[in-house]
Amino acid sequence: MTITHLPVMSKEVIEVLAPVAGGTYVDATIGLGGHSEMILEKIGQSGRIFGIDRDEKALALTAERLQDSRLILQKGSFSDMESILHSHGNDDADGVLLDLGVSMMQLKDLGRGFSFHSNEKLDMRMDSSQDLSAWSVVNGYSERELVRILKEYGEEFRAVKIVRSIIHERNKKSIDTCAELAEIISRSTGRHGKAHPATKTFQALRIEVNRELDELRKGLDASLRILRKGGRLCVISYHSLEDRVIKHFIKENAKADRVKQLMKKPMTPDADEIRANPSSRSGKLRGAEKL
Ligand SMILES: C[S@@+](CC[C@H](N)C(=O)[O-])C[C@H]1O[C@@H](n2cnc3c(N)ncnc32)[C@H](O)[C@@H]1O
């Protein structure tokens, strides 16, 4: 597989994180290490980065690609960043970066079951060692639970209709592949507009399988605990549910004088970046400084 690692809004990340020589940084979603590579250039020989990811495969590729003793890689969830830092004898950090969602590698990698265009088994686990997968959600959750996650995490107004079709089909035989599920949804809703009718359902399943919103809330709280005074938090999100959580978190903590909000409106990729990397187009970057 060719490894592509075009870090989203890298110029803006460096501007917001403002890495300093000798500093300690947490790249809590290191993925293929695109952002870390740029941070390494700024932190001198005594700086270091703790790179966290749930995805073992991403960590192995990054370790091989970057080979840098200043980079300490750790498999885990970013909600555990505080204990990860402590386990390496560190109490605090000068900056925390969260670049949410899935990497291109996860989307394109055969067998991960994220994409509705594929004939892969429904999976969507970022951490391949966890039990819950998209297959178990689609084939095992009750009608009520499925409607709830489609409405809450997909903001899918056709949730009831889609879930009824899913239940109808899975009563005949289990729904095994991404393409099968996408086809059931297409048949149930018909095709309108540019986006595939399964887009919102797939988003909802991914959020449920990886507990993404819960992780985000815990990760933001943990960031605030580990940041030093003057330390920077930089978060890139790719859908409105996440952006809402981040916006609210920064606003509430700014009100309580725990952080300074670094920008009112989120930063977004410019036209050149969107042209070069179309999947960056939904990116929104927010930042805060610990007071
Ligand atoms: C958009 S990619 C990051 C790309 C990275 N910034 C780069 O430049 O290569 C997001 C990464 O976050 C990881 N991830 C998502 N949620 C996580 C969580 N709760 N804990 C740890 N890693 C997570 C995914 O496995 C994925 O590798």
The ligand as a Gaussian input file, in Angstrom:
#p B3LYP/6-31G(d) Opt

LIG

0 1
 C       -7.220000      12.122000      10.709000
 S       -6.198000      10.867000      11.350000
 C       -4.796000      11.712000      11.928000
 C       -3.808000      12.029000      10.866000
 C       -2.513000      12.633000      11.399000
 N       -2.713000      13.943000      11.999000
 C       -1.459000      12.728000      10.304000
 O       -0.977000      13.841000      10.036000
 O       -1.098000      11.698000       9.743000
 C       -6.980000      10.431000      12.825000
 C       -6.310000       9.333000      13.619000
 O       -6.867000       9.370000      14.929000
 C       -7.005000       8.072000      15.418000
 N       -8.025000       8.131000      16.461000
 C       -9.321000       8.472000      16.315000
 N       -9.945000       8.463000      17.507000
 C       -9.012000       8.122000      18.434000
 C       -9.037000       7.970000      19.846000
 N      -10.154000       8.151000      20.550000
 N       -7.893000       7.650000      20.476000
 C       -6.730000       7.479000      19.770000
 N       -6.647000       7.604000      18.433000
 C       -7.779000       7.924000      17.767000
 C       -7.373000       7.253000      14.204000
 O       -7.033000       5.899000      14.406000
 C       -6.553000       7.926000      13.109000
 O       -5.318000       7.273000      12.913000

